[in-house]
């Protein structure tokens, strides 16, 4: 029953909005559900670290330390996004860009989105993981196009077409892997634990094809190059809370699937094959983000390209494959989720206050909205990896692991690109936050962004003292390390 709760809770929240709509009495249902989801994730994390992996529903659901950690990421970012949603939707309705019906549809789809992501990380079977990740595409396509402007609809269609192509590649990979499993000793099928345990018996040639298709397919949904083109448009056009969830959680859940595939690949083919593929995709993603962020003109697209950078860093850590690198990559997933949720929620409030997403259209934000500007500024510092925020510790861990693994040149290239990206982000953000406010724009009070402040505090606390989290990270790392 413990494993069913994280999937059932969001479904119940969706039913509430389906029946009662979005109004004063139901506006906080999503936030309450996310809080309960976080509590369930904490309980599950404690349980699996003490008693080991848990199964349910005739073996269809399975949670180990990695699943529990990813569920914590989902729930933590969901709490921030859903807590900021009522104020965001009220502002949209007041401005005439949305209605109560829009709010109900938005909340219903977000809850289904959370249910699909929870199912993806708790599924014991690769086929079920594929179905859950495909379900997120269907649900979020409507959220990306929520504003129904020309740009939003184009972004939604682009998202559907490119992600459907990627997910089709992943489906082909799953079919090929199932063929390899059917012709190997045992009866693993697509059961992830059985495949990992019996990977040495898989045919190397067939498995190699399957791994390429699966990593490219799920890599598309994770926003990694070369099939990344959907991400900037979708993230920039989606409502702010949805952008926070897509960047902070959806990309990480897709990469979770890649991590599961990598365990199988390392057992069947050795560490070198998946490592090479992931390093190429990681460096390509970093090069792409660095080249485009230098001259970026839209601050929401700026945050989207930053997501490509950070998933590239996670991919690089996974490619290194040592316990330190994997622990740092997982920590980076959580830190990035917190920082990016803060920044996308802040960007949504900036858009509502200024009416523009252009970097050169926002000036002197600190003078007019000091609390909002302060949280956005600190969020950018967290994103570029300055202490005390957790991204500093995770990036340092990935770099140390890269040098220790003999990957000095790729690590140096990655660090150089990260510095270029950091300089670009700080430059663009400083232009928006500092300077003189435009003429005719007197200071105006803005609501205190509580969710933004909470996200920043959590990110800083995680960088200073991770508390009991290292125990869970250590257990999750053991799930991913293959001994031959």
Order of alpha helices (4+ residues) and beta strands (2+ residues): alpha-alpha-beta-beta-alpha-alpha-alpha-alpha-alpha-alpha-alpha-alpha-alpha-alpha-alpha-alpha-alpha-alpha-alpha-alpha-alpha-alpha
